[in-house]
Amino acid sequence: MQVIAQGHSDVGRRRSNNEDYFVVEPSLGLYLVCDGMGGHASGEVASKTAAEAIRDFVKAHLPEVAGFDGSEAACSKAAHILRTAIEHASSTVYEAGRNDPRLRGMGTTCVALWFLGDKVVMGHVGDSRIYLTRNGTLHQLSEDHTYANDAIRHGMMTPEQAYSSKFAEMITRAVGVQESVVVDTFAFDVVVGDTFLLCSDGLYDYFQDGNELTAELAPESIANVPERLVGLANERGGKDNVTALVVRTSVNAEPAVAESDKKRKTIIDDDISILRHLDLFMELSMAELVRVLVSFKGRDFAPGTEIMTEGTAGTSMFVIVHGEVIVSRQGQAIATLLSGQHFGDMSLLDHRPRSASVTATAPVRALELTRESFNDLMVKEPALGAKVLFKLAQILSLRLDNAMRTRSSSDDDEQARRTPRATMDIAMASPFSRAARKSRPGG
């Protein structure tokens, strides 16, 4: 996989100086945009100082990711380096402002992408944005650190109330305003054909139509895309500095590598598609989905392989991407599960033994989420973790209701009396399951 990039920045139509600054460092795999603030020339100083500090920090710590293998541990280390680089930039900018009264109070936003192998690490502070177009669909990966967005995200205001506030556009996080700053970072899979746009608010304020921005990022060559985007923003008002940095992944020149990249893209597209249509994750954004996917591990099972064994301790839930499995209890088949269904949910919440066995009846590709990875998600992404946990509680609650109704209608049936626990652990016929009807015996 190859990475190509083009950037363009302009002062705009109403400003006298350009406080935006971008970095393109192919040798490091680092691409970033900073939008300075502070008045006079201090915004320019803040953005350039921060960008160069991040670049130099990543360069100095590059040996620490030598031999990057894409593992969870390797991604965590890379995310830590980028997070620390932005924190270091914040202290550098803050110190510069403290030493020069003319620069005091200056700060900058920052959006950064660090490409390592087939992964990319994203870092973000402020209201500059990162967009991704994949398979013709636009996704905003960054989340604005503004008064309005924070108020909405934390349930303090409705969108109407938040955006009508006089503080709506006030930035709640910035690099350099304080010595330290909270940085949003996460690593995720990147595939051939991904196109990223890193931009300042001077650009995206003039592109409220996502379809238009998708079309502008679609040309086969990105050589003139940033300049065109900046030009359109200026034509529509140019009230602020305008910066666009477009980064695209393309097919490697070596045929064997190119074929491998294409196969990997198919796998990741399938994984994302399955999670997107799974009731547990249906309400998540693309940015949240790619964060969740990092917590899963792809697993392949041959026909006849027992994926889950009745009576053993459970530590993982599984989502079927392709294939078919049979669920059995005490040697008796109770359900067949297909692509898009999941099992083993209860192991994320308790340590009780598995209530049923699950065996592959055809070649199966599944996504495995361990209790440990689930707990890590809760700690590292509390807001996202709360969303997933709440949805899981809804699913299990309705599944329990169904199980208890089955039990109460068949109290004299020993099999029915033991079914509720199995039903709790297996996504058999939950109203939340799109494919539930297919899994019912005889259904």
PyMOL commands that set and color helices and strands:
alter all, ss='L'
color gray80, all
select helices_A, chain A and resi 42-60+62-65+72-99+101-103+147-153+159-164+201-204+210-216+225-235+255-276+286-295+345-348+371-380+382-409+414-425+436-439
alter helices_A, ss='H'
color red, helices_A
select strands_A, chain A and resi 2-10+20-25+30-37+107-108+110-116+119-125+129-134+137-140+184-189+195-199+242-250+297-301+306-308+316-322+324-329+332-338+342-343+357-360+364-370
alter strands_A, ss='S'
color yellow, strands_A
deselect
rebuild
show_as cartoon
